[in-house]
C-alpha cells in the first residue's frame, strides 16, 4: 500500500478561487433610489387637491402655482434622480480585478 501525500488546504488560496459576488446596486444606488422615490411621493402629494365638493361649481384652485409649476418640477427631479440612481456605477477601486 502506497501512502497518499498529505495535501494541506490553504484556506486563503481556496477563498481566492471562489467567485466574488458583484451586485449591480451599491449602497449609494439604493440611497439615491430611495431619495428619488421620496421626491416622487412629495411631488404627487403636492399635485393633488384643488377640487370642490359641488360638481357644478368651478374651482380656481386647480390652477394654483403649486399644482401648475412646483409639483411638475419636483416630479421631474424625482424621475431624474431615480434614473441617475439606476445608471450610476461606482469606480472600481480594486487593483487587478477583472470583470
Buried (B, 14 or more C-beta within 10 A) or exposed (E): EEEEEEEEEEEEEEEEEEEEEEEEBEEEBEEBBEBBBEBBEBBEEBBEEEEEEEEEEEEEEEEBEEBEEBBEEBBEBBBEBBEBBEEEEEEEEEEEEEE
